[in-house]
Amino acid sequence: MLTMIAGLFLFLGTHSIRIFADDWRSRQINQRGETLWKGVYSLVAITGFVLIVTGYAETRLDPHVIWLPPQWLKQTVAILLLPTFVLLIAAYLPGTKIKSASGHPMVASVKLWAFAHLLANGNLADIILFGSFTVWAIFDYRASRRRDKKSGVGYPSTGISRDMIAISAGIVIWIAFAVFLHEWLIGVKPFA
């Protein structure tokens, strides 16, 4: 469990710098250069991610059950995860109305993904992992929207065709993940 918590601290810590210390971040980039900043940031974040995955895998060998969600909730959550994939695609597809409306669809995707998994899993490790990501995403989304508003940043859309691509690709990836990849990568069948 400590391995996973250390990973969460490193991964979410690096991803929280803009939330809590944006001015300090800007100073570090100005003093040390963007390349060095991104290199160190990436190294710490990747180390954190590896520790999260490793630590979470270890906790699954000896789970501490806090509550048992009903099977119908797990299947409902699997369906509710469809928008996370649409939001994720929209984050990387410029000009969508989805990005224009949400501003930060990647963070919104993480927030929805984490909260849904929090509902569907009742082990202590799950609560810590998905609860941490949920709280982080709430704060990051709010800070990102506030930063955009303050600096006048907008995300114009170029028409519905980009949204149709995001929706179609999101559905395809969701199906692939729900039917094949989740079991293969995580060991859990969402619709079992």
SULRA-V813736 format. One record per helix or strand of 2 or more residues. SS is the DSSP state (h for helix, s for strand). FROM is the first residue (numbers start at 1). LEN is the number of residues. Records with the same first field share a line. If there is no record, write none. Layout:
SS: FROM-LEN, FROM-LEN
This chain:
h: 2-13, 17-4, 22-11, 34-28, 71-10, 82-10, 97-6, 105-16, 124-28, 160-27
